[in-house]
């Protein structure tokens, strides 16, 4: 089962996304900020980091940069309402995808499914 680490500071959005992904067969661990995600990334293996860009304490871009050092094979998808502005001039992991809010849950699940068509990032 593919493992997703979801970092989203909006509680209702986080719960909504986690439930949709779990119903689609993914194992989801969710946190409310980037600083809460780091210890998990240091101690566990995830196939995908699904992160909001604008969060308190550590934004999603910095989280993705740190995650790429810990697990270079992990895929990254940003979810944001500020995609063009937030990513302009930033160092993002290669092949990272961006899903702009608002989006339909089926679009999220389709994008995640597409990311895993190539095979597992963890080699399972």
N, C-alpha and C positions, 0 to 999 in steps of 0.2 A: 504494500500500500504506500502510495506517495505521501510524503510528509510535508506539510506547509506550515511555515511560521508566518502568522498574520500580525502585523503591527499597525494598529489603527487606534487613534485616541478617542474617537467618537464611539461611546459604548453601544448605542443602538446599531450603528453601522457595523461595528466589529461583530456583534452577535448575529446580525443578519447575514453577513458574508460567511462567517464560520459555519452557520447552519446550512447554507446553500452548498458550500463545498463539501461538508460532511455527507449531506444527502447524495452528492455526486460520487461518493466513494473515496474521498481524500481524508487523511488524518490531519486535523488542524489543531495547532497550539496557538492561542491568541494572547497578545499582550497589548497594553494601552500606551506604550511609548517605546522609543528606540533603546533607551537605557535599560529597560526591562528585557529586551530581546537579546542583548549582548551575552549575558551569562548562559542563556539557552543555546546560542550559537557556538559558544566555547565548549559546551559539554554534550551537545546532541548533534545529530546529522539531520539536515532538512534538505529536501529536493528543491524547494521554492521558498524564497522570501517574498511575501506579498505585503508591501508597505505603503502607507500613506506617505506623502512627501512632507506635508506641513504637520509637525507634531511638536509638543513641548520637549524641552531638554536636549533632544537630538533629532534632527530631521531625518527623513527617510533616505536622503542621498548619502548623508554621512554614515547612516546605518548600513546601507548597501556597500559602501566603500570598505567599511570594517568587516562586513560579512564576506566580501570577496577575498580578503586576506585569510580569513579563517577557513573558508570552503570555496576555493576558486571555481569549482564545478557546479555550485548551486545556482539555479536560475533566479532571476529577479524580475518582479513586476511591480511597477509603481501604480498606485491608484491616487488620483488627485483631481481637484477642481481647478488647479493652476498649472497644468502640464507645461505649456509653452514657456511661461515665465519662470517657473521653478527649475526647469532643466536647462535653461539657456546658460551656456558657459560652464556648466557643472561637469565634473568627472563622474560619469556613470559607468557601471559595469558593461562590458560588451554584450550585445544581444539582449539588453534589458528591454522590457516592453513597458508601455505606458497605456493605462486605461483611464480615460478622462471621465470624471463625474459630471453629470449623472449618467449612470449606465444601468442596463437591465441585468438582473442576476444571470440570465442565460448567456449574456455576452461575456460576463466574467468567467463563467464555467467553460464556455467555448474557448476563450483565450488560454485558460489554464490547461485545458485538454490539449490544445495545439502545442503548448510548450513541452508537453510530455510525449508527443508523438515520436520524437527522435529516440526516446529511450530514457531510462532513469539516470538522473545526475549522480546518484549514489552507486550505480552499477548493480542494483538489485534486479 
